[in-house]
Amino acid sequence: MCTSFAVYSQQKPVYGMNFDTDDIDLKLKVNSYKDKNLFYFSGFAGNKYRDIAGFNSEGLFICTQAVDYGPGFKAGCDENDWFAFDVFDEALKETKKASEFFEILNKRVIAYPRNPLYPDLGLHTIIVDKTGDAFILEEGSNTNAVSPIYNDFIVMTNFPNGKFKETNYKEVHGIGSDRYICAYEYINNIDSFGIKEAFEVLNKTSQENTLCTIVYEPLKNEIYISFKKDLSKKWKISLMDKTIQSLDGFLSNNKIQFTNGEIYVKDLITLYK
């Protein structure tokens, strides 16, 4: 169960996410497509690496995480719908703004994979851009439910945001509602929001099984990342230079290039021990 957000404070957008799950292998990837550089954060599940979050050098951020839709939910998907992770990749490659995501869909519904062992659990997706446009996409009946940004920030945890569009933030309920309220209150009471504040939100909403914490500053195309709740150690990724370097908590700040476009996190941690 994860937490993600985007904050637009004093025209300085900052995005953040915690990835919370059982201990699995993680991979970071930076490559290019046409005129864009792309970053992918992936986890090994179902015998393959699956993209969980991504950024492009135009400032677009997409993250898909678990959601509890509740008992009795039935999505209106059919064979013409698009698998969520396929749309995820195409949106990062082809779009610059969140609004362009709907052109990618082309009136088709996104289908999320379901596990028959957990019929109430599905996935939902946050899509944001550096202009301040952002929304959360969820499964609906014969269509997708869209929850747009309100004010100057948006937060997603693990309950369906679409059920609480006009609800006071203190009255939301479901899995992750405690983290949602915590993040909402902290962000709402900060006048100047930056990298430090983003990490503080993620620190406050971390769980025992938080494997990775990511903060992205789209105007600089810089990504800050930590692993396994150890926020004293951070790396910085340059999306434009395709490099990663140790930042905090290390004796040196060696910079390395993304070899063949990808780095396995277990290798990265071993390298910097």
C-alpha positions in Angstrom: 0.0 0.0 0.0 1.5 3.3 -1.1 1.3 7.1 -0.9 1.8 9.6 -3.7 1.2 13.3 -4.2 1.9 16.4 -6.2 2.2 19.9 -4.7 2.2 23.2 -6.6 3.6 25.8 -4.1 4.7 29.2 -5.3 4.9 27.9 -8.9 7.4 25.2 -7.8 5.9 21.8 -8.4 7.2 18.9 -6.4 6.0 15.2 -6.6 6.5 12.4 -4.2 5.7 8.8 -3.5 6.3 5.9 -1.1 6.3 2.4 -2.4 5.1 0.0 0.3 5.1 -3.7 -0.3 6.8 -7.0 0.6 10.5 -7.1 0.0 11.0 -7.5 -3.7 13.7 -6.6 -6.2 13.6 -3.0 -7.6 14.9 -1.5 -10.8 15.6 2.1 -11.9 15.7 2.9 -15.6 16.5 6.0 -17.6 16.2 6.1 -21.4 15.2 8.3 -24.3 12.3 8.4 -26.7 12.2 10.9 -29.5 12.7 14.3 -27.7 12.1 13.1 -24.2 14.1 11.4 -21.4 12.1 8.9 -19.4 12.5 7.5 -15.8 10.9 4.2 -14.8 10.7 2.8 -11.3 9.9 -1.0 -11.4 9.4 -3.9 -9.0 9.7 -7.6 -9.7 6.3 -9.2 -9.4 4.6 -12.1 -11.2 8.0 -13.2 -12.7 8.6 -9.9 -14.4 9.5 -6.3 -13.6 6.4 -4.1 -13.7 6.6 -0.3 -14.0 5.1 1.3 -10.9 6.0 4.9 -11.4 7.5 7.1 -14.1 8.5 10.6 -15.0 9.4 12.2 -18.4 11.6 15.3 -19.0 8.5 17.4 -19.8 7.4 17.1 -16.1 4.8 14.4 -16.4 4.4 11.9 -13.5 2.4 8.7 -13.5 2.1 6.3 -10.6 -0.1 3.3 -10.2 -0.8 1.8 -6.8 -3.3 -0.5 -5.0 -6.8 0.6 -4.1 -9.5 -1.2 -2.2 -12.7 -0.7 -4.1 -14.8 -2.6 -1.6 -17.1 -5.6 -1.7 -19.4 -6.0 -4.7 -17.5 -3.8 -7.0 -17.7 -4.8 -10.7 -15.7 -2.9 -13.3 -17.2 -2.3 -16.8 -14.1 -3.5 -18.7 -14.3 -5.5 -22.0 -11.9 -6.8 -24.6 -11.6 -3.4 -26.3 -10.2 -1.7 -23.2 -6.5 -0.9 -22.7 -4.4 -2.6 -20.1 -3.3 0.1 -17.6 0.5 -0.5 -17.9 0.4 -0.2 -21.7 -1.2 3.2 -21.5 1.2 4.1 -18.7 4.2 3.6 -21.0 2.6 5.3 -24.1 1.6 8.4 -22.0 5.2 8.9 -20.8 6.5 8.6 -24.3 3.9 10.7 -26.1 2.5 13.3 -23.8 3.7 16.5 -22.1 0.5 17.4 -20.1 -1.9 15.5 -18.0 -4.8 16.6 -20.2 -3.2 14.8 -23.2 -3.7 11.5 -21.4 -7.3 11.5 -22.5 -6.2 11.7 -26.2 -4.1 8.6 -25.6 -7.2 6.8 -24.3 -9.2 7.7 -27.4 -12.5 7.0 -25.7 -11.4 3.6 -24.5 -11.5 2.5 -20.9 -8.4 1.5 -18.9 -8.5 -2.0 -17.6 -6.6 -2.9 -14.4 -5.5 -6.4 -13.6 -7.4 -8.2 -10.8 -6.3 -11.0 -8.5 -9.2 -13.5 -7.9 -7.8 -14.1 -4.4 -8.4 -10.4 -3.5 -11.6 -9.4 -5.4 -12.0 -6.1 -3.7 -8.5 -4.9 -4.5 -7.6 -3.2 -7.8 -5.3 -0.4 -8.9 -5.7 3.3 -9.5 -3.4 5.9 -11.2 -2.3 9.4 -10.5 -1.3 11.6 -13.5 0.2 15.0 -13.0 2.2 17.6 -14.9 4.3 20.6 -14.1 1.6 23.2 -15.1 -0.6 22.2 -12.1 -3.0 19.9 -14.0 -3.5 16.6 -12.1 -6.0 13.9 -11.6 -6.6 10.4 -10.3 -8.0 7.7 -12.6 -10.0 4.8 -11.2 -12.2 2.0 -12.5 -15.9 2.9 -12.9 -19.0 1.4 -14.4 -18.5 1.3 -18.2 -16.0 4.2 -17.9 -13.2 5.4 -15.7 -13.8 7.7 -12.7 -11.7 10.8 -12.8 -10.9 12.9 -9.7 -9.2 16.2 -10.6 -6.9 18.2 -8.4 -8.5 20.6 -5.9 -6.6 23.7 -4.7 -2.9 23.4 -5.3 -2.1 19.8 -4.3 -3.4 16.2 -4.8 -2.9 13.1 -2.6 -3.5 9.4 -3.4 -3.3 6.5 -1.0 -5.3 3.2 -1.2 -9.0 4.1 -1.0 -11.0 5.2 -4.1 -10.8 9.0 -4.3 -13.8 9.0 -6.7 -16.1 8.0 -3.8 -15.1 11.2 -1.8 -15.1 14.0 -4.4 -17.1 16.4 -2.2 -16.2 15.0 1.2 -14.2 16.9 3.8 -10.7 15.4 3.9 -11.1 14.4 7.6 -14.1 12.3 6.7 -12.6 10.0 4.1 -12.3 6.4 5.1 -10.8 3.1 3.9 -7.3 1.7 3.5 -4.8 4.5 3.7 -7.2 7.2 4.9 -5.0 7.8 7.9 -2.0 8.5 5.6 -4.2 10.6 3.3 -5.3 12.8 6.2 -1.8 13.1 7.6 -0.4 14.1 4.2 -3.3 16.5 3.5 -2.9 18.3 6.8 0.8 18.7 6.5 0.8 19.9 2.9 -2.1 22.3 3.6 -0.3 24.0 6.4 3.0 24.6 4.6 3.5 27.9 2.8 6.7 27.1 1.0 6.9 23.5 -0.1 10.1 22.0 -1.5 12.3 18.9 -1.4 12.7 18.9 2.4 9.0 19.2 3.0 8.2 16.4 0.4 10.5 14.0 2.3 8.9 15.0 5.5 5.4 14.1 4.1 6.8 10.7 3.0 8.5 10.2 6.4 5.2 10.9 8.2 3.3 8.4 5.9 5.9 5.7 5.7 5.0 2.2 6.9 7.0 -0.8 8.1 7.2 -2.2 4.6 8.2 1.0 2.8 10.8 -0.1 0.2 11.4 3.1 -1.6 10.8 6.9 -1.3 11.0 9.1 -4.3 10.8 12.9 -4.7 10.9 14.6 -8.1 11.5 18.3 -8.9 10.2 18.6 -12.5 11.5 22.1 -13.2 15.0 20.8 -12.6 14.4 17.3 -13.9 16.0 15.9 -10.7 14.9 12.8 -8.8 15.8 12.1 -5.1 15.5 8.6 -3.9 16.0 6.5 -0.7 15.4 2.9 0.2 13.9 0.9 3.1 12.9 4.0 5.2 16.6 5.1 5.5 16.0 8.8 4.6 19.5 9.6 5.9 20.9 8.1 2.7 19.8 9.7 -0.6 20.7 9.5 -4.2 20.1 12.1 -6.9 19.2 11.2 -10.4 19.6 13.6 -13.3 17.0 12.8 -15.9 18.8 14.9 -18.5 22.3 13.6 -17.9 21.1 10.0 -17.2 23.3 9.8 -14.1 22.9 8.9 -10.4 25.1 10.0 -7.6 25.1 9.6 -3.8 24.0 12.7 -2.1 23.5 12.3 1.7 24.8 9.7 4.1 27.8 8.6 2.1 31.5 9.3 2.3 31.7 10.3 -1.3 29.3 11.5 -4.0 30.4 9.3 -6.9 28.4 9.8 -10.1 27.7 6.9 -12.3 26.0 6.6 -15.7 22.9 4.4 -16.2 24.5 1.5 -18.0 22.3 0.2 -20.7 19.6 2.5 -19.3 19.0 0.6 -16.1 20.3 -0.1 -12.6 19.2 -2.8 -10.2 18.7 -1.3 -6.7 20.4 -4.2 -5.0 23.5 -3.5 -7.1 23.3 0.2 -6.4 23.2 -0.4 -2.6 26.1 -2.8 -2.8 28.2 -0.4 -4.9 27.8 2.4 -2.3 28.5 0.3 0.8 
